[in-house]
Amino acid sequence: MEKRWIRKPTPDTEQIRHLADVLRVNEAIIALLCQRRVCTFEEARAYFRPDLSQLPDPLLMRDMDRAVDRLVRALHLGERVLVFGDYDVDGTTSVALVYSYLRQYFGPERIDYYIPDRYKEGYGVSEAGIDFASDFGYQLIIALDCGVKAVEKIAYANQRGVDFIICDHHLPGAELPQAVAVLDPKRPDCQYPHKELSGCGVGFKLMQAFTQHQGLPEEVLYELLDLVAVSIAADIVPITGENRTLAYHGLRLLNDSSHPQRPGLDALRELAGIQNAELNISSLVFGFAPRINAAGRMGDAKRSVAMLLADTTAEAVSTAGVVDKTNQERRGFDTSITKEALEMIEQDDLLRSARTTVLFKQDWHKGVVGIVASRCLDKYYRPTIILTESNGKATGSARSVVGFDVHQAIEECADLLDQFGGHMYAAGLTLPLENVPAFREKFERIVASRIQPEQLIPPVEIDWTLRLSDITLGFFNLLRQMEPFGPGNPNPVFQSEQVYAAPDSARIVGNSHLKLALTQDGRHTIDAIGFGLGDYYTRIRQGQPFSVCYTIEMNEFRGVRNLQLRVKDIRWE
């Protein structure tokens, strides 16, 4: 697929020189910092050494005082508390964090957790969950990663005498639920400085406020930052500001061999085959998240929470094994449904030429439609919605391209929907089966009228131009200090021009991957790999110079470590 190379704006030269003199590091590193709005010595110090003491006061979040007062009242009155969470990674890590922390103070007999059944109860706060709480004497529910749109459900809970504290990070609707407290930094009336916390991050802020109110040591709470880091990685929130601080310290916990590791995450690490590697955001996204998610997608998400809460290695390994087996089943559905979905597009002229992908099939597995939407987006780069039937309704997931707000486009189709929610780039929706054709037509019309042609071409944002001779171990070590990388703080992408493949180095490996050694001016040579770029092999072998954009990584093979470029695209000028 053609890619759109976008060169990021070049920072002010004087600014680069000044900061380079102060920090005494490579000007390319300074340019990367300035592009990330790190332009002074103080900002650089905070960026390279994020400090937990600088976390914002949780009481800046609207309703936080009310939430803490209600939680403390429950503690003093001997009430029972139910921790309620969504069935994805963000929801299950949220539940594990809040439940494990409060259990120390409420005691195991006065606190429990509840994850709704994806298929019987659907997303978010459910009447079944409220009934469970009321029937078993829970006076307070803490809802995590859901609830901000549950106006009718919270009204039902109020009728049943069950109070709610909502900890959410999704966009609220026009009306907020009548809960005791609604914690959501995206509330229009919330002045909290960091709007993009994960659901687990909002739960962490509630625990932080409770800790401060009770005069408890915050170090005990910080032991749970490994869970926050997993949620930040899996939910693809920006790794900037407070999120970056939380992810930085969570990863430090996960990579500290002298610190006791959470048995459940340790077991996942082994199943993912990364027990001997240092964890980063990418390894959490691809190693941990699919396995944790699989339990909710395919069956009972309580398994994931049980794994995260496991006290012993034996218990964790047993539960993680079940979760991993569920993930293997999920992969089978994912592969077959993706193949079917792509064939539907390829065999339909209207679908191929459309500005959107909206597919519906009655028997597709509800648990993998979000993954299939992402796979279709990879192949046909345009806003995508995959729907299936569940409980007599069409339900599914949406994914979007860079710069296009799919949630807003879905909102404009609200007259055809029963419910919807989500973010700019990912959303969920439910609608009557008979409305699917009309929805497909209206969604296509709205997107086609608004999306720009260039938004339908995958972008590659390039940070800086390097000569291959600039890529040294010292330079790479400086780059690593900019981690954790992710949305908002991406792994820098570099461009090098007028490069060649070293003689006889280019070859095809695996499933159409390109392996080669790159050289420039016949002097400096460095290994490179381009996944899925095998189509470039023939032209590269012709010996013509080309430009290449890439990230820099450390490759380890049979105990030997060397720098390697991960090629994102190649262009002949």
Secondary structure per residue as TSV (DSSP state, phi and psi in degrees):
chain	resnum	aa	ss	phi	psi
A	1	M	-	360.0	136.0
A	2	E	-	-60.2	141.6
A	3	K	-	-121.0	152.4
A	4	R	E	-103.5	112.1
A	5	W	E	-82.5	123.7
A	6	I	E	-121.0	117.5
A	7	R	E	-86.2	123.1
A	8	K	-	-64.9	148.8
A	9	P	-	-56.2	140.9
A	10	T	-	-79.2	124.8
A	11	P	-	-63.2	164.9
A	12	D	-	-59.9	129.9
A	13	T	H	-61.1	-43.7
A	14	E	H	-63.9	-38.0
A	15	Q	H	-62.8	-42.6
A	16	I	H	-61.0	-47.3
A	17	R	H	-63.7	-41.5
A	18	H	H	-62.6	-48.4
A	19	L	H	-68.5	-33.0
A	20	A	H	-64.1	-38.7
A	21	D	H	-66.2	-38.1
A	22	V	H	-73.0	-44.7
A	23	L	H	-89.6	-18.6
A	24	R	T	56.6	50.4
A	25	V	-	-131.3	170.0
A	26	N	-	-51.4	138.2
A	27	E	H	-62.9	-29.2
A	28	A	H	-63.9	-39.4
A	29	I	H	-64.2	-42.2
A	30	I	H	-62.2	-41.3
A	31	A	H	-61.3	-40.8
A	32	L	H	-62.8	-40.5
A	33	L	H	-63.8	-45.5
A	34	C	H	-62.7	-36.6
A	35	Q	H	-62.8	-26.0
A	36	R	T	-95.1	16.9
A	37	R	T	61.0	32.9
A	38	V	-	-107.0	98.1
A	39	C	-	-123.3	-4.3
A	40	T	S	-127.2	166.9
A	41	F	H	-60.9	-42.1
A	42	E	H	-64.3	-41.9
A	43	E	H	-66.1	-37.1
A	44	A	H	-66.1	-40.8
A	45	R	H	-63.0	-42.8
A	46	A	H	-67.2	-33.4
A	47	Y	H	-70.3	-47.0
A	48	F	H	-78.3	-24.8
A	49	R	S	-131.7	72.3
A	50	P	-	-60.1	132.5
A	51	D	-	-114.6	126.7
A	52	L	G	-64.1	-23.4
A	53	S	G	-68.1	-15.3
A	54	Q	G	-95.7	6.3
A	55	L	S	-61.7	139.8
A	56	P	-	-62.0	152.0
A	57	D	-	-61.3	122.3
A	58	P	G	-62.1	-23.3
A	59	L	G	-71.3	-7.1
A	60	L	G	-70.5	-17.1
A	61	M	S	-80.5	132.1
A	62	R	T	-56.9	134.1
A	63	D	T	76.7	1.6
A	64	M	H	-63.1	-38.9
A	65	D	H	-62.0	-39.6
A	66	R	H	-67.3	-39.2
A	67	A	H	-63.8	-44.8
A	68	V	H	-66.2	-43.0
A	69	D	H	-58.1	-42.6
A	70	R	H	-68.9	-38.1
A	71	L	H	-67.8	-42.7
A	72	V	H	-66.0	-37.9
A	73	R	H	-61.7	-42.2
A	74	A	H	-60.6	-39.4
A	75	L	H	-63.8	-46.3
A	76	H	H	-75.5	-28.9
A	77	L	H	-88.5	-1.5
A	78	G	T	73.9	24.3
A	79	E	-	-75.7	162.2
A	80	R	-	-98.5	141.1
A	81	V	E	-122.1	134.8
A	82	L	E	-113.3	124.4
A	83	V	E	-94.5	115.9
A	84	F	E	-114.2	128.8
A	85	G	E	-142.5	160.3
A	86	D	-	-66.6	165.8
A	87	Y	S	-93.5	5.8
A	88	D	S	-93.7	-172.9
A	89	V	H	-61.7	-45.5
A	90	D	H	-60.8	-43.7
A	91	G	H	-66.2	-44.5
A	92	T	H	-72.5	-36.2
A	93	T	H	-68.2	-35.5
A	94	S	H	-60.1	-47.2
A	95	V	H	-63.5	-44.8
A	96	A	H	-60.5	-41.6
A	97	L	H	-65.8	-54.6
A	98	V	H	-67.1	-42.9
A	99	Y	H	-63.6	-48.4
A	100	S	H	-66.1	-32.9
A	101	Y	H	-74.0	-47.8
A	102	L	H	-71.7	-25.4
A	103	R	H	-58.7	-29.9
A	104	Q	H	-62.8	-29.4
A	105	Y	H	-106.9	-30.8
A	106	F	H	-88.7	-26.2
A	107	G	-	84.7	147.0
A	108	P	G	-62.2	-22.6
A	109	E	G	-79.4	-14.0
A	110	R	G	-112.5	6.9
A	111	I	E	-145.3	141.1
A	112	D	E	-148.7	175.6
A	113	Y	E	-127.9	159.3
A	114	Y	E	-144.1	127.2
A	115	I	-	-117.8	124.0
A	116	P	-	-66.4	149.5
A	117	D	-	-74.4	121.7
A	118	R	T	-55.9	-35.3
A	119	Y	T	-93.1	-34.2
A	120	K	T	-87.5	-33.6
A	121	E	T	-111.8	-22.0
A	122	G	-	78.3	-169.2
A	123	Y	S	-77.5	142.6
A	124	G	S	82.3	-164.0
A	125	V	S	-60.1	132.1
A	126	S	-	-124.1	153.1
A	127	E	H	-63.1	-35.4
A	128	A	H	-61.7	-40.6
A	129	G	H	-66.2	-40.3
A	130	I	H	-65.0	-43.2
A	131	D	H	-61.2	-41.9
A	132	F	H	-58.3	-46.8
A	133	A	H	-61.7	-46.9
A	134	S	H	-65.5	-43.4
A	135	D	H	-66.2	-29.8
A	136	F	T	-107.4	17.0
A	137	G	T	77.7	28.8
A	138	Y	-	-91.9	118.2
A	139	Q	-	-87.9	-17.4
A	140	L	E	-136.3	132.3
A	141	I	E	-113.9	132.2
A	142	I	E	-103.4	110.2
A	143	A	E	-93.2	127.8
A	144	L	E	-119.0	133.0
A	145	D	S	63.6	24.7
A	146	C	-	-169.6	168.0
A	147	G	-	111.1	-18.0
A	148	V	T	-68.3	-19.5
A	149	K	T	-108.9	7.3
A	150	A	-	-84.9	56.3
A	151	V	H	-61.8	-49.9
A	152	E	H	-69.3	-38.1
A	153	K	H	-67.2	-39.5
A	154	I	H	-69.5	-34.3
A	155	A	H	-61.9	-40.1
A	156	Y	H	-64.7	-40.9
A	157	A	H	-62.5	-40.4
A	158	N	H	-61.2	-38.3
A	159	Q	H	-63.4	-33.6
A	160	R	T	-90.3	3.9
A	161	G	T	77.1	25.7
A	162	V	-	-111.8	121.5
A	163	D	E	-83.8	153.4
A	164	F	E	-126.5	135.9
A	165	I	E	-111.6	119.4
A	166	I	E	-99.9	127.2
A	167	C	E	-118.8	100.5
A	168	D	-	-133.7	165.6
A	169	H	-	-137.0	10.9
A	170	H	S	-85.6	163.6
A	171	L	-	-66.1	127.6
A	172	P	-	-75.9	160.5
A	173	G	-	-85.8	-168.6
A	174	A	S	-67.0	-28.0
A	175	E	S	-120.8	134.1
A	176	L	-	-90.6	148.2
A	177	P	-	-63.5	150.3
A	178	Q	-	-85.2	61.4
A	179	A	-	-89.9	167.3
A	180	V	S	-57.9	-42.1
A	181	A	E	-149.6	140.1
A	182	V	E	-120.7	101.0
A	183	L	E	-93.0	112.6
A	184	D	-	-160.1	110.0
A	185	P	T	-62.1	-13.5
A	186	K	T	-87.5	-0.5
A	187	R	S	-59.1	134.6
A	188	P	T	-58.6	-28.3
A	189	D	T	-96.7	13.6
A	190	C	-	-99.8	124.8
A	191	Q	-	-95.2	11.9
A	192	Y	-	-59.6	134.2
A	193	P	S	-70.6	-23.7
A	194	H	-	-111.6	109.3
A	195	K	-	-86.9	-14.0
A	196	E	-	-109.6	32.5
A	197	L	-	-62.1	151.0
A	198	S	-	-73.5	168.4
A	199	G	H	-59.0	-41.4
A	200	C	H	-64.3	-34.7
A	201	G	H	-62.6	-39.6
A	202	V	H	-66.8	-41.3
A	203	G	H	-60.6	-39.4
A	204	F	H	-61.7	-41.2
A	205	K	H	-64.3	-36.9
A	206	L	H	-62.6	-44.4
A	207	M	H	-65.9	-34.5
A	208	Q	H	-64.9	-44.1
A	209	A	H	-64.5	-40.7
A	210	F	H	-62.5	-42.7
A	211	T	H	-60.8	-46.5
A	212	Q	H	-66.5	-41.1
A	213	H	H	-61.7	-38.4
A	214	Q	H	-88.8	-3.3
A	215	G	T	68.0	33.3
A	216	L	-	-90.1	157.3
A	217	P	-	-71.0	124.5
A	218	E	H	-69.9	-19.7
A	219	E	H	-59.7	-32.7
A	220	V	H	-66.4	-41.2
A	221	L	H	-65.8	-38.2
A	222	Y	H	-64.7	-18.5
A	223	E	T	-66.7	-12.1
A	224	L	T	-99.0	7.3
A	225	L	H	-69.8	-15.9
A	226	D	H	-61.6	-39.1
A	227	L	H	-67.4	-39.1
A	228	V	H	-63.8	-41.2
A	229	A	H	-61.4	-41.4
A	230	V	H	-63.5	-41.1
A	231	S	H	-66.0	-41.4
A	232	I	H	-61.9	-43.9
A	233	A	H	-65.4	-47.7
A	234	A	H	-71.1	-33.4
A	235	D	T	-89.4	0.8
A	236	I	T	54.6	45.6
A	237	V	-	-88.6	158.1
A	238	P	-	-60.3	132.6
A	239	I	-	-94.3	68.1
A	240	T	S	-134.9	163.3
A	241	G	H	54.6	-130.3
A	242	E	H	-64.0	-37.7
A	243	N	H	-58.8	-39.7
A	244	R	H	-66.5	-40.0
A	245	T	H	-63.3	-45.9
A	246	L	H	-65.0	-42.6
A	247	A	H	-67.3	-40.0
A	248	Y	H	-58.3	-49.1
A	249	H	H	-76.0	-30.1
A	250	G	H	-64.7	-41.8
A	251	L	H	-67.7	-35.8
A	252	R	H	-60.4	-40.9
A	253	L	H	-60.4	-47.1
A	254	L	H	-64.8	-28.5
A	255	N	H	-102.5	4.9
A	256	D	-	-88.8	101.3
A	257	S	T	-66.9	-19.7
A	258	S	T	-85.4	-6.9
A	259	H	S	-101.8	135.8
A	260	P	-	-58.3	129.4
A	261	Q	-	-92.3	151.6
A	262	R	-	-65.0	120.4
A	263	P	H	-55.2	-38.3
A	264	G	H	-65.0	-44.1
A	265	L	H	-71.6	-32.3
A	266	D	H	-63.7	-41.0
A	267	A	H	-66.4	-38.9
A	268	L	H	-63.1	-39.7
A	269	R	H	-59.1	-42.6
A	270	E	H	-68.4	-42.4
A	271	L	H	-63.5	-32.1
A	272	A	T	-82.4	-5.6
A	273	G	T	72.9	29.2
A	274	I	-	-124.4	29.1
A	275	Q	T	-68.9	-22.7
A	276	N	T	-104.5	6.2
A	277	A	S	-109.6	152.9
A	278	E	-	-75.0	131.1
A	279	L	-	-77.8	141.8
A	280	N	-	-134.5	-176.2
A	281	I	H	-59.3	-40.6
A	282	S	H	-62.6	-41.9
A	283	S	H	-69.6	-28.8
A	284	L	I	-69.9	-39.9
A	285	V	I	-64.7	-46.2
A	286	F	I	-96.8	-21.9
A	287	G	I	-96.5	-43.7
A	288	F	I	-92.9	-50.8
A	289	A	H	-56.8	-46.7
A	290	P	H	-60.8	-35.5
A	291	R	H	-72.9	-42.1
A	292	I	H	-65.1	-42.0
A	293	N	H	-64.2	-34.2
A	294	A	H	-58.6	-36.6
A	295	A	H	-60.8	-42.8
A	296	G	H	-72.5	-34.1
A	297	R	H	-70.2	-36.1
A	298	M	H	-108.8	-13.4
A	299	G	S	-170.8	-110.7
A	300	D	-	-109.8	109.3
A	301	A	T	-68.9	-13.4
A	302	K	H	-61.0	-25.3
A	303	R	H	-61.3	-40.7
A	304	S	H	-65.4	-42.5
A	305	V	H	-63.7	-43.3
A	306	A	H	-59.9	-39.1
A	307	M	H	-64.4	-44.5
A	308	L	H	-67.0	-26.4
A	309	L	H	-94.7	-4.5
A	310	A	-	-54.9	134.4
A	311	D	-	-89.3	-24.8
A	312	T	S	-121.1	157.2
A	313	T	H	-62.9	-41.5
A	314	A	H	-61.7	-44.3
A	315	E	H	-64.6	-41.7
A	316	A	H	-65.7	-44.3
A	317	V	H	-63.2	-41.2
A	318	S	H	-63.0	-47.9
A	319	T	H	-69.3	-40.8
A	320	A	H	-63.8	-33.5
A	321	G	H	-62.6	-41.2
A	322	V	H	-65.0	-42.9
A	323	V	H	-62.2	-41.4
A	324	D	H	-67.5	-38.4
A	325	K	H	-63.4	-40.3
A	326	T	H	-61.7	-38.0
A	327	N	H	-65.6	-36.5
A	328	Q	H	-64.9	-38.8
A	329	E	H	-63.6	-42.0
A	330	R	H	-59.1	-40.7
A	331	R	H	-61.0	-38.5
A	332	G	H	-62.5	-46.7
A	333	F	H	-62.2	-44.7
A	334	D	H	-56.0	-49.2
A	335	T	H	-64.1	-47.5
A	336	S	H	-69.6	-40.0
A	337	I	H	-71.7	-38.2
A	338	T	H	-60.7	-44.0
A	339	K	H	-59.5	-43.7
A	340	E	H	-65.3	-42.2
A	341	A	H	-64.5	-45.0
A	342	L	H	-63.8	-37.2
A	343	E	H	-64.7	-37.3
A	344	M	H	-60.7	-39.6
A	345	I	H	-70.2	-46.9
A	346	E	H	-64.7	-26.9
A	347	Q	T	-95.0	4.1
A	348	D	-	-125.8	114.2
A	349	D	H	-59.5	-41.3
A	350	L	H	-65.3	-42.1
A	351	L	H	-65.6	-39.0
A	352	R	H	-64.4	-37.1
A	353	S	H	-92.5	-2.3
A	354	A	S	-71.9	165.6
A	355	R	S	-91.2	-7.9
A	356	T	S	-135.5	164.8
A	357	T	E	-119.8	117.4
A	358	V	E	-129.4	110.3
A	359	L	E	-120.5	141.2
A	360	F	E	-133.9	133.5
A	361	K	-	-145.5	132.1
A	362	Q	T	-60.4	-37.7
A	363	D	T	-103.4	12.7
A	364	W	S	-68.0	146.9
A	365	H	-	-73.3	122.5
A	366	K	G	-58.8	-31.4
A	367	G	G	-70.8	-14.1
A	368	V	G	-119.1	6.1
A	369	V	H	-64.1	-31.6
A	370	G	H	-65.5	-41.0
A	371	I	H	-65.9	-42.7
A	372	V	H	-63.1	-38.1
A	373	A	H	-60.1	-41.3
A	374	S	H	-65.5	-39.7
A	375	R	H	-65.0	-42.3
A	376	C	H	-66.0	-35.5
A	377	L	H	-63.5	-38.5
A	378	D	H	-62.0	-35.9
A	379	K	H	-85.4	-47.7
A	380	Y	S	-118.4	100.7
A	381	Y	-	-76.5	89.8
A	382	R	S	-165.0	159.7
A	383	P	-	-53.5	131.8
A	384	T	E	-132.1	135.7
A	385	I	E	-132.0	126.3
A	386	I	E	-114.1	125.0
A	387	L	E	-121.1	149.3
A	388	T	E	-140.6	177.2
A	389	E	E	-98.6	135.7
A	390	S	E	-149.5	126.1
A	391	N	T	53.0	41.0
A	392	G	T	75.9	10.6
A	393	K	E	-125.7	159.5
A	394	A	E	-88.8	127.6
A	395	T	E	-139.7	148.9
A	396	G	E	-176.7	-164.7
A	397	S	E	-130.7	149.1
A	398	A	E	-118.8	146.6
A	399	R	E	-134.8	152.0
A	400	S	-	-132.2	170.1
A	401	V	-	-91.0	164.6
A	402	V	T	-58.2	127.3
A	403	G	T	89.2	-3.1
A	404	F	-	-115.2	126.8
A	405	D	-	-86.2	97.0
A	406	V	H	-72.1	-30.6
A	407	H	H	-62.3	-42.6
A	408	Q	H	-65.2	-40.8
A	409	A	H	-64.0	-39.7
A	410	I	H	-66.4	-39.5
A	411	E	H	-59.4	-34.0
A	412	E	T	-72.3	-8.9
A	413	C	T	-104.3	18.0
A	414	A	G	-58.5	-27.0
A	415	D	G	-65.8	-17.3
A	416	L	G	-101.1	-2.6
A	417	L	-	-110.6	154.7
A	418	D	S	-87.4	-42.9
A	419	Q	E	-161.0	158.9
A	420	F	E	-160.6	165.1
A	421	G	E	-178.6	166.9
A	422	G	E	142.2	-147.6
A	423	H	-	-125.7	-175.9
A	424	M	S	-60.0	-39.3
A	425	Y	S	-107.2	-7.8
A	426	A	E	-149.8	135.7
A	427	A	E	-150.8	162.2
A	428	G	E	-122.7	154.0
A	429	L	E	-153.6	155.2
A	430	T	E	-138.1	138.0
A	431	L	E	-151.1	160.5
A	432	P	E	-62.2	143.8
A	433	L	G	-56.0	-39.2
A	434	E	G	-69.8	-13.1
A	435	N	G	-90.4	-5.7
A	436	V	H	-57.8	-49.7
A	437	P	H	-59.2	-43.6
A	438	A	H	-66.1	-38.9
A	439	F	H	-64.1	-45.2
A	440	R	H	-56.3	-44.3
A	441	E	H	-67.4	-44.2
A	442	K	H	-69.8	-41.5
A	443	F	H	-61.5	-43.7
A	444	E	H	-60.8	-43.3
A	445	R	H	-64.2	-43.3
A	446	I	H	-65.4	-47.3
A	447	V	H	-65.2	-45.6
A	448	A	H	-61.6	-31.1
A	449	S	H	-77.9	-15.6
A	450	R	H	-118.2	-33.5
A	451	I	-	-72.8	139.6
A	452	Q	-	-86.3	146.5
A	453	P	G	-53.7	-38.8
A	454	E	G	-69.0	-21.0
A	455	Q	G	-70.9	-13.6
A	456	L	G	-93.0	7.4
A	457	I	S	-114.4	122.3
A	458	P	-	-57.8	128.7
A	459	P	E	-87.0	149.2
A	460	V	E	-122.5	110.5
A	461	E	E	-86.6	124.9
A	462	I	E	-106.4	125.3
A	463	D	-	-81.4	-42.5
A	464	W	E	-161.0	154.9
A	465	T	E	-98.5	131.1
A	466	L	-	-122.6	153.6
A	467	R	-	-88.7	149.2
A	468	L	G	-59.2	-29.6
A	469	S	G	-68.6	-16.3
A	470	D	G	-74.8	-16.7
A	471	I	-	-88.4	92.7
A	472	T	-	-116.3	169.5
A	473	L	H	-62.0	-39.1
A	474	G	H	-62.2	-42.3
A	475	F	H	-64.3	-42.9
A	476	F	H	-62.3	-40.2
A	477	N	H	-64.7	-34.6
A	478	L	H	-66.5	-41.1
A	479	L	H	-59.0	-40.8
A	480	R	H	-63.6	-26.6
A	481	Q	T	-71.9	-10.6
A	482	M	T	-86.0	-5.9
A	483	E	-	-69.6	161.2
A	484	P	S	-79.2	138.5
A	485	F	-	-90.5	150.6
A	486	G	B	169.0	-167.9
A	487	P	T	-54.4	133.4
A	488	G	T	86.9	-24.9
A	489	N	B	-140.6	64.9
A	490	P	-	-72.3	155.7
A	491	N	-	-59.1	122.3
A	492	P	-	-57.9	137.6
A	493	V	-	-106.8	127.0
A	494	F	E	-111.7	158.2
A	495	Q	E	-122.6	137.6
A	496	S	E	-127.0	139.1
A	497	E	E	-111.6	157.9
A	498	Q	E	53.9	51.4
A	499	V	E	-107.3	161.9
A	500	Y	E	-132.6	161.9
A	501	A	E	-82.7	130.2
A	502	A	-	-58.9	147.1
A	503	P	T	-50.6	130.5
A	504	D	T	61.6	18.8
A	505	S	-	-93.5	-26.0
A	506	A	-	-75.3	133.8
A	507	R	E	-157.2	161.5
A	508	I	E	-96.1	130.5
A	509	V	E	-127.2	151.6
A	510	G	T	56.6	-140.4
A	511	N	T	-91.4	76.7
A	512	S	T	63.2	40.6
A	513	H	E	-99.1	145.9
A	514	L	E	-102.4	122.6
A	515	K	E	-117.6	133.6
A	516	L	E	-163.2	170.6
A	517	A	E	-113.0	132.1
A	518	L	E	-99.8	144.9
A	519	T	E	-137.7	157.9
A	520	Q	E	-141.1	124.4
A	521	D	T	61.0	19.6
A	522	G	T	69.9	12.5
A	523	R	T	-111.7	-72.0
A	524	H	E	-82.4	133.3
A	525	T	E	-125.5	139.6
A	526	I	E	-145.0	141.2
A	527	D	E	-68.6	150.3
A	528	A	E	-149.3	152.3
A	529	I	E	-140.4	137.9
A	530	G	E	-123.1	106.5
A	531	F	T	-71.7	126.6
A	532	G	T	75.9	12.2
A	533	L	-	-105.3	23.2
A	534	G	G	-60.7	-23.7
A	535	D	G	-64.9	-19.0
A	536	Y	G	-82.3	-8.0
A	537	Y	H	-56.7	-49.1
A	538	T	H	-60.4	-45.9
A	539	R	H	-69.7	-36.5
A	540	I	H	-61.8	-38.6
A	541	R	H	-64.9	-19.0
A	542	Q	T	-74.1	-9.9
A	543	G	T	86.6	10.7
A	544	Q	-	-77.9	144.1
A	545	P	-	-70.7	153.5
A	546	F	E	-149.8	167.9
A	547	S	E	-101.5	149.8
A	548	V	E	-137.7	141.2
A	549	C	E	-118.8	145.0
A	550	Y	E	-163.9	163.9
A	551	T	E	-109.0	163.8
A	552	I	E	-110.5	133.3
A	553	E	E	-140.5	166.8
A	554	M	E	-101.7	120.4
A	555	N	E	-101.3	136.2
A	556	E	E	-121.4	125.2
A	557	F	E	-140.4	119.4
A	558	R	T	53.0	43.1
A	559	G	T	81.5	-3.0
A	560	V	E	-102.9	128.4
A	561	R	E	-109.1	133.7
A	562	N	E	-151.7	154.3
A	563	L	E	-67.1	143.9
A	564	Q	E	-144.9	144.6
A	565	L	E	-94.3	132.4
A	566	R	E	-99.4	104.3
A	567	V	E	-75.1	130.5
A	568	K	E	-97.6	-32.1
A	569	D	E	-166.3	160.4
A	570	I	E	-130.7	141.9
A	571	R	E	-141.7	133.3
A	572	W	-	-96.1	127.5
A	573	E	-	-81.6	360.0
